[in-house]
Amino acid sequence: MFLKQSFFSVIFIVSFFGNYSQEINWMSLEKAMEAQKTIPKNLILDAYTNWCGPCKLMDKNTFQNKFISEYINKYYYAVKFNAEGNEIINFKGRKFENIRYDKSKSNSRNSSHQFAQFLGINAYPTTLFFDDQMNLITPVKGYLVPQQLEIYLELFKKDSYKLIKSQEDFDKFIKNFKSKLRG
């Protein structure tokens, strides 16, 4: 009886962590732009801050979902960007930094990074989608559960979003969307 219970406990743990605890291949923006030169893919950028609770939940509940992480790794280059950090970003011939960054506030509210300002980020988390030429497709503000993020991932993985010209087109896309996430 004990062996049977232990066996089922192990199966439960393996299946639980099989659906979660997957890793996205996060990379720097510069490495993603370099990779695009050889294998063009659209890009997803997770703009977060160290103090943001919803950002941490999205990391845990959405980005570690097995389906979501595998989908992102297959169809996108993935970039994490601390919107209040001190990283230097070179983007389209411009240099962005956080000139008012205060190291003593690294785990609390800090000044906004110039790149965050350039992208118009004013809420955390914000998930931004770029095409394979690094043109911004759209930002999506707020915490997204896997089912919500899946819709955007499907819409922006290729150029199908360009076919949406009206709310009616978008409503049709949503109506015909079939989630591949399991229960």
C-alpha positions as CSV (number, residue, x, y, z in Angstrom):
1,M,0.0,0.0,0.0
2,F,2.8,2.4,0.9
3,L,4.6,1.7,-2.4
4,K,1.4,2.4,-4.3
5,Q,0.8,5.7,-2.5
6,S,4.5,6.7,-3.1
7,F,4.2,5.8,-6.8
8,F,1.1,8.0,-7.2
9,S,2.8,10.8,-5.3
10,V,5.8,10.7,-7.6
11,I,3.5,10.6,-10.7
12,F,1.6,13.6,-9.4
13,I,4.8,15.6,-8.7
14,V,6.3,14.7,-12.1
15,S,3.1,15.7,-13.9
16,F,2.7,18.9,-11.9
17,F,6.2,20.0,-12.6
18,G,5.9,18.8,-16.2
19,N,3.2,21.4,-16.8
20,Y,5.1,24.1,-15.0
21,S,8.7,24.9,-14.3
22,Q,9.7,25.1,-18.0
23,E,12.3,27.6,-19.0
24,I,12.0,30.2,-21.6
25,N,15.3,30.9,-23.4
26,W,15.5,34.5,-22.3
27,M,18.3,36.6,-23.9
28,S,19.4,40.2,-24.1
29,L,17.9,42.5,-26.6
30,E,21.2,42.7,-28.4
31,K,21.6,38.9,-28.7
32,A,18.0,38.7,-29.9
33,M,18.6,41.3,-32.6
34,E,21.8,39.4,-33.6
35,A,19.9,36.1,-33.8
36,Q,17.3,37.7,-36.0
37,K,19.9,38.3,-38.7
38,T,20.3,34.5,-39.3
39,I,16.9,33.2,-38.3
40,P,14.2,35.9,-38.4
41,K,11.5,35.5,-35.7
42,N,9.3,38.0,-34.0
43,L,10.3,39.0,-30.5
44,I,8.4,39.1,-27.2
45,L,9.8,41.5,-24.5
46,D,8.7,41.2,-20.9
47,A,9.1,44.6,-19.3
48,Y,9.1,44.1,-15.5
49,T,10.5,45.7,-12.3
50,N,12.1,44.0,-9.3
51,W,9.4,45.2,-6.9
52,C,6.4,44.3,-9.1
53,G,4.2,41.5,-7.6
54,P,2.2,40.8,-10.7
55,C,5.5,40.6,-12.7
56,K,6.7,37.8,-10.3
57,L,3.3,36.0,-10.6
58,M,3.4,36.2,-14.4
59,D,6.9,34.7,-14.3
60,K,5.7,31.9,-12.1
61,N,2.2,31.2,-13.5
62,T,2.5,32.2,-17.1
63,F,6.0,32.1,-18.4
64,Q,6.8,28.8,-16.6
65,N,3.7,27.1,-18.1
66,K,5.1,24.2,-20.3
67,F,3.0,25.0,-23.3
68,I,3.7,28.8,-23.1
69,S,7.4,28.4,-22.7
70,E,7.7,25.8,-25.5
71,Y,5.6,28.0,-27.8
72,I,7.7,31.1,-27.0
73,N,11.0,29.2,-27.5
74,K,9.8,27.8,-30.9
75,Y,8.3,31.0,-32.4
76,Y,9.9,34.0,-30.7
77,Y,13.0,35.4,-29.4
78,A,12.3,36.3,-25.7
79,V,13.8,39.2,-23.9
80,K,13.4,40.2,-20.2
81,F,13.9,43.9,-19.6
82,N,14.0,45.5,-16.2
83,A,12.3,48.8,-16.9
84,E,13.9,50.4,-13.9
85,G,17.3,48.7,-14.2
86,N,20.7,50.0,-15.2
87,E,21.3,48.0,-18.4
88,I,22.6,49.9,-21.4
89,I,20.4,49.2,-24.4
90,N,21.5,49.8,-28.0
91,F,18.5,49.9,-30.3
92,K,18.2,51.0,-33.9
93,G,21.3,53.2,-33.6
94,R,20.4,54.8,-30.3
95,K,21.8,54.3,-26.8
96,F,19.4,54.0,-23.9
97,E,20.3,53.9,-20.2
98,N,18.8,54.8,-16.8
99,I,20.6,58.0,-16.0
100,R,18.9,58.4,-12.6
101,Y,19.4,54.8,-11.5
102,D,20.0,54.5,-7.8
103,K,21.7,51.2,-6.8
104,S,20.4,51.5,-3.3
105,K,16.8,51.2,-4.7
106,S,17.6,48.2,-6.9
107,N,14.8,46.1,-5.2
108,S,12.3,49.0,-4.8
109,R,10.9,51.7,-7.0
110,N,13.7,53.3,-9.0
111,S,13.8,55.7,-11.9
112,S,12.4,54.7,-15.3
113,H,14.8,53.5,-17.9
114,Q,15.1,55.6,-21.1
115,F,14.2,52.6,-23.2
116,A,11.0,52.1,-21.2
117,Q,10.1,55.7,-21.8
118,F,10.9,55.4,-25.5
119,L,8.6,52.4,-25.7
120,G,5.9,54.2,-23.7
121,I,5.9,51.7,-20.9
122,N,4.0,53.0,-17.9
123,A,2.6,49.9,-16.3
124,Y,4.2,46.6,-15.1
125,P,4.2,44.0,-16.3
126,T,4.0,45.1,-20.0
127,T,4.5,42.5,-22.7
128,L,5.6,44.0,-25.9
129,F,5.6,42.3,-29.3
130,F,8.0,43.2,-32.1
131,D,8.2,41.9,-35.7
132,D,11.4,40.4,-37.1
133,Q,12.6,43.8,-38.2
134,M,12.3,45.1,-34.6
135,N,9.3,47.3,-35.3
136,L,6.9,47.4,-32.4
137,I,3.7,45.6,-33.1
138,T,2.0,46.4,-29.8
139,P,2.4,46.6,-26.0
140,V,0.0,44.6,-23.8
141,K,-0.3,46.0,-20.3
142,G,-0.9,44.0,-17.2
143,Y,-0.7,40.5,-15.8
144,L,-1.7,37.8,-18.4
145,V,-2.7,34.2,-17.5
146,P,-1.5,31.5,-20.0
147,Q,-4.8,31.5,-21.8
148,Q,-4.7,35.2,-22.4
149,L,-1.0,35.2,-23.5
150,E,-1.6,32.3,-25.8
151,I,-4.0,34.4,-27.9
152,Y,-1.4,37.2,-28.4
153,L,1.3,34.6,-29.1
154,E,-0.7,33.1,-31.9
155,L,-1.8,36.4,-33.3
156,F,1.7,37.9,-33.4
157,K,4.0,34.9,-34.2
158,K,3.8,35.7,-38.0
159,D,2.1,38.4,-40.0
160,S,-1.5,37.3,-39.5
161,Y,-2.1,40.3,-37.2
162,K,-1.8,42.5,-40.3
163,L,-5.0,41.0,-41.6
164,I,-7.0,42.5,-38.7
165,K,-8.2,45.9,-39.9
166,S,-11.3,46.3,-37.6
167,Q,-12.8,45.2,-34.4
168,E,-15.0,42.9,-36.4
169,D,-11.8,41.2,-37.8
170,F,-10.4,40.8,-34.3
171,D,-13.7,39.4,-33.0
172,K,-13.7,36.9,-35.8
173,F,-10.1,35.9,-34.9
174,I,-11.1,35.4,-31.3
175,K,-14.2,33.4,-32.2
176,N,-12.2,31.1,-34.4
177,F,-9.3,30.8,-32.0
178,K,-8.8,27.3,-30.6
179,S,-6.7,27.1,-27.5
180,K,-4.0,24.4,-27.3
181,L,-3.6,24.7,-23.6
182,R,-4.7,21.7,-21.6
183,G,-7.3,22.2,-18.8
